Amino acid sequence: MKPAISIIIPIFNKREFTLQMLSYLFANTHYHPCELIIIDNNSTDNSETVIKEFFKKCKPYNIAGVYVRNTENKGYSMANNQGARLARGTYLCFLNNDTLPLENWLIELLKCHKHNKAGVTGAKLIIPGAGTIQHAGIKFDQFKYPFHRYFGVDRDVKAVNEDKEYPAVTGACMLVNKKEFLDMGGFDEKYWLGWEDIDLCNRYRENGKTIWYACKSELYHYESMSEGRYSKETDNWYYYSKKWVFK
């Protein structure tokens, strides 16, 4: 059966986070049919073995698990684009391995996306332990710099429990239509682990598409657990600012 949604997860080491995420994902993902595509950017921590073992144990679930190992670290953008090309689903859900998907997260994400005819839809991301908001939509300040509108507020505040249109959402959990995403050119591969999600949202809006926040799609997010997360931050910002701030 052709999957309706392909969940794409790029990884580089951090196998403990990947396994924890997979446990939550398989327990709390009830939308079928869907497929799971893990793109491993040449991890050196035995991620391949433990992930394949996990997939074997989860055969009773109606989620097809696909594992692809690259011979080098191709970065976040390229790995996600690679997964998108391999995906068989009508929709793509880009998901970080440092998230913990909660009950009905995927159903609610798709429901908001379809209802609002969105180009991109993002989820509510909650800081583990604190129970406060990490992401509930992204806005831009007067200098065109993106910021999390409700970072640190309580997850039960009314303002973060309404579906809303925003200029951008984070790529930690992001849903798009596969054809539209590929037609848009996918993630810009000139970025290295940073700013590519905001760039993508900008391009969608430039093409008349809307960006939505799905308040009922909830995940815990440890944030910035990827190795080398800020290693190219200056280069990324310089490239982004040339495209979108000073153009």
C-alpha positions in Angstrom: 0.0 0.0 0.0 1.3 3.4 -0.9 1.9 5.5 2.2 0.0 8.8 2.6 2.8 10.3 4.7 6.6 9.8 4.7 8.3 10.7 7.9 11.9 11.7 7.1 14.5 11.8 9.9 18.2 12.7 9.2 20.6 11.6 11.9 24.3 11.9 12.8 25.3 9.9 15.9 23.2 10.6 19.1 21.7 7.1 18.9 20.3 7.4 22.4 18.0 10.2 21.2 17.1 8.4 18.0 16.0 5.3 19.9 14.0 7.3 22.4 12.3 9.2 19.6 11.5 6.0 17.7 9.9 4.5 20.8 7.6 7.5 21.2 6.9 7.6 17.5 5.8 4.0 17.2 3.7 4.3 20.3 1.9 7.5 19.4 1.6 7.4 15.6 -1.8 6.1 14.6 -2.2 7.5 11.1 -1.8 4.8 8.5 -0.5 4.1 6.1 2.8 5.9 6.6 6.5 5.2 6.1 9.6 6.1 8.1 12.8 7.1 6.3 16.0 7.5 8.4 18.9 9.1 6.5 22.1 8.4 8.4 24.9 10.9 7.7 27.7 8.3 8.4 27.2 8.0 12.1 30.1 6.4 14.1 28.2 5.4 17.2 26.7 2.1 16.0 23.4 3.8 15.1 22.9 1.5 12.1 22.9 -1.7 14.2 20.6 -0.4 16.9 18.1 1.1 14.5 17.9 -2.0 12.4 17.3 -4.1 15.5 14.6 -1.7 16.6 12.9 -2.0 13.2 12.9 -5.8 13.5 11.2 -5.7 16.9 8.5 -3.3 15.5 7.3 -5.4 12.6 3.8 -5.8 14.1 3.3 -2.0 13.7 1.9 -0.8 10.4 4.8 1.6 9.8 7.4 0.7 7.2 10.9 1.5 8.3 13.6 2.4 5.8 17.2 3.0 6.7 19.7 4.6 4.4 23.4 5.2 5.3 25.5 7.8 3.6 29.2 7.4 3.2 29.8 11.0 4.4 28.0 13.6 6.5 25.9 15.4 3.8 24.3 17.8 6.3 20.7 18.5 7.2 19.4 20.0 4.0 20.9 17.4 1.7 19.8 14.5 3.8 16.2 15.7 4.0 16.1 16.3 0.2 17.5 12.8 -0.3 14.8 11.4 1.9 12.2 13.4 0.0 13.2 12.0 -3.3 13.0 8.5 -1.9 9.7 9.0 -0.2 6.5 7.4 -1.6 4.1 9.5 0.4 1.9 12.3 -0.8 3.0 14.3 2.2 6.4 14.7 3.9 7.0 15.1 7.6 10.5 16.3 8.4 11.3 15.3 12.0 14.3 15.8 14.2 15.7 12.8 16.2 15.7 14.9 19.4 11.9 15.1 19.5 9.4 12.9 21.3 6.1 12.7 19.4 3.0 12.7 21.7 -0.4 11.1 21.2 -2.0 11.8 17.8 0.8 14.3 16.8 0.7 13.3 13.1 -3.1 13.1 12.7 -3.4 16.6 14.1 -0.6 18.0 12.0 -2.2 16.7 8.8 -5.6 17.8 9.9 -4.4 21.4 10.3 -2.5 21.3 7.1 -5.5 20.1 5.0 -8.0 22.3 6.7 -6.0 25.5 6.1 -4.7 24.4 2.7 -1.3 25.3 4.0 2.0 25.2 2.2 3.9 24.3 5.4 2.6 23.2 8.8 4.6 23.1 12.1 3.8 21.5 15.5 3.8 22.7 19.1 7.2 21.9 20.6 7.5 21.6 24.4 10.7 21.8 26.5 11.1 18.4 28.3 10.9 18.7 32.1 9.9 22.4 32.1 6.6 21.8 30.2 6.9 25.2 28.6 6.9 26.2 24.9 9.9 25.9 22.8 8.1 26.5 19.5 4.5 27.7 18.8 5.2 29.7 15.6 7.9 32.1 14.4 7.7 35.8 13.7 10.3 38.4 12.5 11.5 41.4 14.4 12.0 44.9 12.9 15.4 43.8 11.6 13.9 40.7 9.8 15.4 38.4 12.4 13.2 35.4 13.2 12.3 34.6 16.8 10.0 32.1 18.7 6.9 34.1 19.5 6.0 32.2 22.7 9.2 30.7 23.9 9.1 29.9 27.6 5.4 30.4 28.2 3.3 27.7 29.8 2.0 25.1 27.3 -1.6 25.7 28.5 -1.7 29.4 27.7 -4.6 30.1 25.4 -2.5 31.9 22.8 -0.5 28.7 22.0 -3.6 26.5 21.9 -5.1 27.9 18.7 -4.1 27.1 15.1 -2.6 30.2 13.6 -0.9 31.4 10.5 2.7 32.5 10.9 5.5 33.8 8.7 7.5 30.6 9.6 7.7 27.4 11.6 10.7 25.3 12.7 11.9 22.4 10.7 12.2 20.2 13.8 8.7 19.0 12.9 7.3 20.2 9.6 4.7 18.9 7.2 4.6 19.7 3.4 3.1 18.3 0.3 5.8 16.3 -1.5 5.2 17.6 -5.0 5.1 21.2 -3.8 8.2 20.7 -1.8 10.2 19.3 -4.7 8.8 21.9 -7.1 10.0 24.6 -4.7 13.5 23.1 -4.9 13.5 21.5 -1.5 15.8 22.7 1.3 18.6 25.0 0.1 21.7 22.9 0.4 24.0 25.9 0.7 23.0 26.0 4.4 24.7 23.7 6.9 22.4 22.8 9.8 20.7 26.1 10.4 18.3 28.6 8.7 17.2 26.3 5.9 13.7 25.9 7.5 13.2 29.7 7.7 14.5 30.0 4.1 12.0 27.4 3.0 9.1 29.1 4.6 10.1 32.4 3.0 10.1 30.7 -0.4 6.7 29.2 0.2 5.2 32.6 1.2 6.9 34.2 -1.9 5.0 31.7 -4.0 1.6 32.6 -2.4 1.5 29.6 0.1 0.6 30.0 3.8 2.5 28.7 6.9 0.5 27.3 9.8 1.0 26.3 13.4 -0.9 23.2 14.5 -1.6 23.6 18.2 -2.9 20.0 18.8 0.2 18.4 17.3 2.5 18.2 20.3 6.1 16.9 20.7 8.8 17.3 23.3 11.9 18.8 21.8 15.4 18.8 23.4 16.6 21.2 20.7 20.1 21.7 19.2 21.3 18.1 20.1 22.8 17.6 16.6 26.6 17.5 16.5 27.9 20.6 15.0 24.6 22.5 15.3 26.2 25.9 15.4 29.5 25.2 13.7 28.4 27.1 10.5 26.1 29.6 12.2 27.9 32.7 11.0 28.2 31.4 7.4 24.5 30.4 7.4 23.4 33.8 8.7 25.6 35.6 6.1 24.1 33.6 3.3 20.5 34.0 4.6 20.9 37.7 5.1 22.1 38.2 1.6 19.0 36.3 0.3 16.3 37.8 2.6 17.5 40.7 4.7 19.6 42.9 2.4 18.2 41.9 -1.0 
